Amino acid sequence: MTVQDRARARCHWLPEPDRKGPLYKALVDQLAGDIADGSLKPGDRLPPQRLLADALQVTVGTVTRAYREAERRGLVEARIGSGTRVRAQQAPASGFRHLSAADQNSIDLSLSTPIETPLRQQQLSALMERLASNSDVVLTALNYQPEQGNAAQRASLARWLSAQGLPMAADELVLTDGGQHADFLALQVLVRPGEAVASDALTYPGMIAAARQLGLKHLAVPMDAQGMRPDALDRLCQQQRIRLLYLMPEHNNPTGAQMSQARREAIVAVARRHDLLLLEDGVQYVAPEHRGQAFYQLAPERSLYIFSVSKILAGGLRFGALRAPASLMTQLGAGLRAQCWATASLPGAIACEWFESGMADSLIAWQWQELAARQQLMLECLQGYELNYHPCGLHAWLLLPDPWRAVDFVQQAAESGVTLIGAEPFCVGSQPAPQAVRICITPPPTRELLQLALQRLKTLLNEGPPMKALLV
């Protein structure tokens, strides 16, 4: 048997490309066609480059160029230790999608959302009636606003946040259309194209997408049980010129890691030594009794803080804020004015009335109670498996036992009627993805439905991956 024969026998994907024109393009075109017709499925691994080159009797460089072009088109993704695999096509090339692609018959555990309750709709109806009867508030909300946002709303939000242990003044705030907008605004205004930003090696996909969209170099900082490691950050700053550091110290998304006070102080020391701006994402809201000291309290001269109502009131309100030092406020205001002049004021009027009325506090208290019950249910259903989660976390991070791979587990879960997100969308750059999945316990409308989904996952974990997954 020849080298070619042996190679062809080992290739589970064996294209027969048109030899006319550039061969690497023909390989990519056939790959796209095989993905489109279902011959190749998300998660399928392509043959190693040298093996495919031997099978087709072409140079390794040709196959390498084809794989790179396929990755550029968003057809495949390459990870260290995992090879080149067909990308899940329900997600865009950025790896980030703002809404779940769950089948309507699937139980969705992929979204980090407030828990569904009639109380929310009841409170909103009452708030709308109150606002409708206050003509001054309505007329003000319908007018153009200054770029920092409505002054009364900034004052209202500052009062509520201060009462929650996040003291700040109205003039320190820029109102935004949610947390993602605040993230994008800070990056667009404060970091120039080609400059570097850094974050945890596993971080919020919206940050990854924003940095990519703006053409920024995004660097991964190694993590431990508390999240970002100060020593690793210091070494990275010695090697690269980093402008801004993105942090989730209270509740890393997806791992649930929380920084100690000593860890926060060590990060601040590194930031001052290398003159980094600090962008803290507080969208994964944490109750005051579980919260540490915010970075803007430790290093106010260089720290920004993102807040949003998305996880505590309603994601559809699109109301948030960016706290920033006075030295950056002019730049941020000008950037927001260039984007959209000012944020829409009506959502802010609703959110602030929610806070002022006290209804928000009762809704949040209910969610903490329900969340605790759901976390206990999760621990009971998945007993014996490694779960990382925060007491205020809307999700948990499940570390998969061998020989499960995340891409196979997500696929098998989908076939069992449960939608999950694997580790890959959270990975910065070419970092190898851990064999883990994020489980959001808040989307199911009832505990019973959540329990059914968790039991299905437990069955998969107990049974192990199917033989076909082990052979790929």
C-alpha positions in Angstrom: 0.0 0.0 0.0 1.4 3.4 -1.0 1.7 6.4 1.2 -1.2 8.0 -0.6 -3.4 4.9 -0.1 -2.7 4.8 3.6 -3.4 8.5 3.9 -6.7 8.2 2.0 -7.8 5.3 4.2 -7.3 7.5 7.3 -9.0 10.6 6.1 -12.6 10.8 7.3 -13.1 13.8 5.0 -11.7 13.2 1.5 -12.4 16.0 -1.0 -12.0 15.6 -4.7 -11.3 19.2 -5.7 -11.4 20.6 -9.2 -7.8 20.9 -10.3 -8.5 23.9 -12.5 -7.6 27.2 -11.0 -6.0 27.7 -7.5 -6.2 24.4 -5.7 -6.5 25.8 -2.3 -9.6 27.8 -3.3 -11.2 24.6 -4.8 -10.6 22.8 -1.5 -12.3 25.6 0.4 -15.2 25.7 -2.0 -15.8 21.9 -1.6 -15.5 22.3 2.1 -18.2 24.9 2.1 -20.4 22.7 -0.1 -20.0 19.7 2.2 -20.9 21.8 5.2 -23.9 23.2 3.4 -25.3 19.8 2.4 -24.7 18.3 5.8 -21.9 15.9 4.8 -19.8 17.8 7.4 -21.4 18.8 10.7 -20.5 21.3 13.3 -17.7 20.0 15.5 -16.4 17.5 12.8 -12.6 17.6 12.8 -10.8 17.9 9.4 -7.9 15.6 8.7 -4.5 16.8 9.8 -2.9 19.0 7.1 0.0 16.6 6.3 -2.3 13.6 6.1 -4.7 15.4 3.7 -1.8 16.6 1.6 -0.5 13.0 1.3 -4.0 11.8 0.4 -4.4 14.4 -2.3 -0.7 14.4 -3.4 -0.4 18.1 -2.9 1.9 20.2 -0.8 1.3 20.8 2.9 1.4 24.5 2.1 -1.6 24.1 -0.2 -3.7 22.5 2.5 -2.5 25.0 5.1 -3.6 27.9 2.9 -7.0 26.2 2.3 -7.5 25.8 6.0 -6.6 29.4 6.7 -8.9 30.6 4.1 -11.7 28.4 5.4 -11.1 29.9 8.9 -11.2 33.4 7.5 -14.6 32.7 5.9 -15.9 31.4 9.2 -16.3 27.8 8.1 -13.9 26.3 10.5 -12.0 27.1 13.7 -8.6 25.9 14.8 -7.7 25.4 18.4 -4.4 24.2 19.9 -4.8 20.6 20.9 -8.2 20.3 19.2 -7.3 20.5 15.5 -9.3 22.2 12.9 -13.1 21.7 13.3 -16.2 22.8 11.4 -17.6 25.8 13.1 -21.1 25.8 14.5 -23.0 27.7 11.8 -25.7 29.1 14.0 -23.1 31.6 15.3 -21.3 34.3 13.3 -17.6 34.3 12.8 -17.1 36.4 15.9 -18.4 33.6 18.0 -21.0 35.9 19.6 -24.7 36.0 19.1 -26.9 38.1 21.3 -29.9 35.8 21.2 -30.0 32.0 21.5 -30.4 29.8 18.5 -32.3 27.2 20.5 -34.9 25.2 18.7 -38.4 26.1 19.8 -38.8 22.6 21.3 -35.5 22.7 23.2 -35.1 23.8 26.8 -32.8 26.8 26.5 -29.9 26.9 29.1 -27.7 29.1 26.9 -28.9 32.6 27.8 -28.1 34.7 31.0 -31.4 36.4 31.5 -33.6 37.5 34.4 -35.9 34.8 35.7 -39.4 34.9 34.2 -42.1 36.0 36.7 -45.6 37.6 36.4 -44.3 40.1 39.0 -42.2 41.8 36.4 -45.1 42.3 34.0 -47.3 43.5 36.8 -44.8 46.0 38.0 -44.1 47.3 34.5 -47.8 47.8 33.9 -48.1 49.8 37.1 -45.0 51.9 36.2 -46.3 52.7 32.7 -49.6 54.0 34.2 -47.7 56.1 36.7 -45.4 57.6 33.9 -48.4 58.2 31.6 -50.0 60.4 34.3 -46.8 62.4 34.8 -46.8 64.7 31.8 -43.6 66.5 32.8 -41.6 63.3 32.8 -43.1 62.1 29.5 -42.4 65.4 27.7 -38.9 65.5 29.0 -38.3 62.0 27.9 -39.5 62.7 24.4 -37.1 65.6 23.9 -33.4 65.5 22.8 -31.0 64.9 25.7 -27.4 66.0 26.5 -24.8 63.4 25.5 -24.3 62.3 29.1 -27.9 61.5 29.3 -30.9 63.0 31.2 -29.7 64.7 34.3 -32.6 63.6 36.5 -32.1 60.0 35.4 -28.4 60.2 36.2 -29.1 61.5 39.6 -31.8 58.8 40.2 -29.5 56.0 39.1 -26.6 57.4 41.2 -28.8 57.5 44.3 -29.8 53.8 43.8 -26.3 52.6 43.1 -25.0 54.4 46.1 -27.6 52.8 48.3 -26.4 49.4 46.9 -22.8 50.1 48.1 -21.6 51.6 44.8 -21.2 55.2 45.7 -21.1 57.6 42.7 -22.3 61.0 41.7 -24.6 61.9 38.7 -21.9 63.8 36.9 -19.7 60.7 36.9 -22.2 58.9 34.7 -22.8 58.6 31.0 -26.1 56.9 30.2 -25.9 54.1 27.6 -28.1 51.7 25.7 -27.2 48.8 28.0 -23.9 47.3 29.0 -22.7 46.2 25.6 -23.1 49.8 24.4 -21.0 51.0 27.3 -18.3 48.4 26.6 -18.2 49.4 22.9 -18.2 53.1 23.7 -15.3 52.8 26.1 -13.2 50.8 23.6 -14.0 53.0 20.6 -13.2 56.3 22.5 -10.2 55.3 24.6 -8.3 52.7 22.5 -7.0 53.5 19.0 -7.2 50.9 16.2 -4.1 48.7 16.4 -3.6 49.3 20.1 -4.0 46.4 22.5 -6.6 45.6 25.2 -6.4 42.7 27.6 -8.8 40.6 29.5 -9.2 37.2 31.2 -8.4 34.4 28.9 -12.0 33.4 29.2 -14.3 36.4 29.0 -17.6 37.9 27.9 -18.1 37.2 24.1 -19.5 40.7 23.6 -16.1 42.2 24.6 -14.4 39.8 22.2 -16.8 40.9 19.4 -16.4 44.6 20.2 -12.6 44.5 20.2 -12.6 42.6 16.9 -15.1 45.0 15.3 -12.9 48.0 16.3 -9.7 46.4 15.0 -8.1 46.2 18.4 -5.5 43.7 19.4 -7.1 41.6 22.2 -4.7 39.8 24.5 -5.5 37.0 26.9 -4.3 37.0 30.6 -4.0 33.6 32.2 -6.4 32.8 35.0 -6.6 30.8 38.2 -9.5 30.2 40.7 -9.8 34.0 41.3 -9.7 35.0 37.7 -6.9 37.1 36.2 -3.4 36.5 37.6 -1.5 39.7 38.4 1.9 38.1 37.8 0.8 37.0 34.3 -0.6 40.5 33.6 2.6 42.1 34.7 4.7 39.9 32.3 2.3 40.6 29.5 2.6 44.3 30.0 6.4 44.0 29.9 6.0 42.4 26.4 3.1 44.3 25.0 1.9 47.9 25.1 -1.6 47.6 26.5 -3.9 50.5 26.7 -7.0 49.1 28.6 -7.7 46.1 30.8 -11.2 44.6 30.9 -12.3 43.0 34.2 -15.1 41.1 35.7 -13.8 40.9 39.3 -17.2 40.0 41.0 -18.3 37.3 38.7 -16.4 36.2 35.7 -18.5 35.3 32.7 -18.3 32.3 32.1 -16.3 30.7 35.0 -18.0 32.5 38.0 -14.5 33.3 39.5 -14.4 36.2 42.0 -11.4 38.2 43.0 -10.3 38.6 46.6 -9.4 42.1 47.9 -5.7 41.3 47.8 -6.1 40.2 44.1 -7.8 43.5 43.3 -5.1 45.5 45.0 -2.4 43.6 43.1 -4.1 44.3 39.8 -4.3 48.0 40.6 -0.6 48.0 41.4 0.2 46.5 38.0 -2.2 49.0 36.3 -0.5 52.0 37.9 3.0 50.6 37.1 2.1 50.2 33.4 -0.5 53.0 33.1 -3.5 50.9 32.2 -7.1 52.0 32.1 -9.4 49.7 33.9 -12.8 48.8 32.5 -14.9 46.9 35.1 -18.0 45.2 33.9 -20.6 45.0 36.6 -23.5 43.9 34.4 -23.5 40.4 36.1 -25.1 42.2 39.1 -24.0 40.9 42.5 -25.9 41.6 45.8 -24.1 44.0 48.1 -23.3 41.4 50.8 -21.4 39.3 48.2 -19.6 42.2 46.5 -16.0 43.3 46.9 -14.6 46.7 46.4 -15.0 48.1 43.0 -11.9 49.1 41.0 -13.1 52.7 40.7 -13.0 52.9 44.5 -9.4 51.5 44.5 -8.1 53.5 41.5 -10.6 56.2 40.7 -8.2 58.1 38.4 -8.0 55.3 35.8 -11.1 53.2 36.3 -14.5 52.9 34.5 -17.5 50.9 35.6 -20.3 49.4 33.6 -23.8 49.0 35.0 -26.9 47.7 33.3 -30.4 46.7 34.3 -30.4 43.7 31.9 -29.9 41.0 34.5 -32.1 42.5 37.2 -35.0 44.2 35.6 -35.3 43.5 31.8 -32.8 43.1 29.0 -35.2 44.7 26.6 -35.0 48.1 28.3 -31.5 48.6 27.0 -30.6 51.0 29.9 -27.2 51.2 31.4 -24.5 53.6 32.5 -20.7 54.0 32.3 -19.0 55.6 35.3 -15.8 57.3 34.4 -13.2 59.8 35.8 -13.8 63.4 35.0 -10.6 63.5 32.9 -12.3 61.1 30.4 -15.8 62.5 30.4 -15.4 65.0 27.5 -14.0 62.2 25.3 -16.8 59.8 26.1 -19.5 62.4 25.7 -18.1 63.4 22.3 -17.9 59.7 21.3 -21.5 59.0 22.3 -22.7 62.2 20.5 -21.0 61.0 17.3 -22.6 57.5 17.6 -26.2 58.4 18.4 -26.3 62.1 19.8 -27.7 60.7 23.1 -29.4 57.6 24.3 -33.2 57.3 24.2 -34.7 58.7 27.4 -37.9 56.8 27.6 -36.3 53.5 28.7 -34.3 55.4 31.3 -37.5 57.0 32.6 -39.0 53.5 33.1 -35.9 52.1 34.8 -35.5 55.0 37.1 -39.2 55.0 38.1 -38.7 51.3 38.8 -35.9 52.1 41.2 -37.5 55.2 42.8 -40.8 53.3 43.5 -39.1 50.6 45.4 -40.6 48.0 43.0 -37.1 47.1 41.7 -35.9 46.2 45.1 -38.7 43.7 45.7 -38.3 42.2 42.2 -34.5 41.8 42.7 -35.1 40.2 46.2 -37.5 37.7 44.6 -35.0 36.8 42.0 -32.3 36.2 44.6 -34.6 33.8 46.4 -35.6 32.0 43.2 -32.0 31.8 42.1 -30.9 30.2 45.3 -33.6 27.5 44.9 -32.5 26.9 41.3 -28.9 26.6 42.3 -29.7 24.1 44.9 -31.7 22.1 42.3 -28.7 22.2 40.0 -26.4 20.9 42.7 -28.7 18.1 43.4 -29.2 17.1 39.8 -25.5 17.3 38.9 -24.1 16.0 42.1 -20.7 14.4 41.6 -19.6 16.7 38.7 -17.4 19.7 38.9 -19.4 22.9 38.9 -18.1 26.5 39.4 -20.7 29.1 40.2 -21.3 32.4 42.1 -24.1 32.7 44.7 -25.5 35.5 42.6 -24.7 33.9 39.3 -27.3 33.3 36.7 -25.2 30.5 35.2 -22.7 27.8 36.2 -19.5 26.5 34.6 -19.5 22.7 34.2 -16.1 21.1 33.7 -16.7 18.0 31.6 -15.2 14.7 32.7 -13.0 12.7 30.3 -13.5 11.7 27.6 -16.2 14.3 26.8 -15.3 17.2 24.5 -17.3 20.4 24.8 -18.3 20.4 21.1 -19.7 16.9 21.4 -21.5 17.5 24.6 -23.2 20.6 23.3 -24.3 18.7 20.2 -25.5 15.7 22.2 -27.4 18.0 24.6 -29.1 19.6 21.6 -30.2 16.2 20.3 -31.6 15.6 23.8 -33.6 18.8 23.7 -31.3 21.1 25.7 -29.4 24.1 24.3 -26.0 25.0 25.9 -23.0 27.1 25.0 -19.5 25.5 25.0 -16.2 27.2 26.0 -15.1 28.4 22.5 -17.1 31.7 22.3 -15.5 32.8 25.5 -11.9 32.2 24.5 -9.7 35.2 23.7 -7.6 34.8 20.5 -6.2 31.4 19.8 -6.3 30.2 23.5 -7.1 26.5 23.7 -10.7 26.0 24.8 -11.2 24.0 28.0 -13.6 21.1 27.9 -16.4 22.9 29.7 -19.9 24.3 29.1 -21.9 27.2 30.5 -25.2 26.3 32.0 -27.7 29.1 32.4 -30.3 28.2 35.0 -32.6 31.2 34.6 -34.3 30.9 31.2 -36.7 28.0 31.9 -39.9 29.6 33.1 -40.4 26.9 35.8 -38.2 24.9 38.1 -39.8 21.7 36.8 -38.6 22.5 33.3 -35.1 23.3 34.6 -35.0 20.0 36.5 -36.0 18.1 33.3 -33.1 19.8 31.4 -30.6 19.1 34.2 -31.7 15.5 34.3 -31.1 15.1 30.6 -27.6 16.6 31.1 -26.9 14.2 34.0 -27.9 11.2 31.8 -25.4 12.3 29.1 -22.7 12.8 31.7 -23.3 9.4 33.2 -23.5 7.6 29.8 -20.4 9.3 28.3 -20.0 10.4 24.6 -21.2 8.1 21.8 -18.6 6.0 20.1 -18.8 8.1 16.9 -17.5 11.1 18.9 -14.6 9.2 20.2 -13.6 8.1 16.7 -13.5 11.6 15.2 
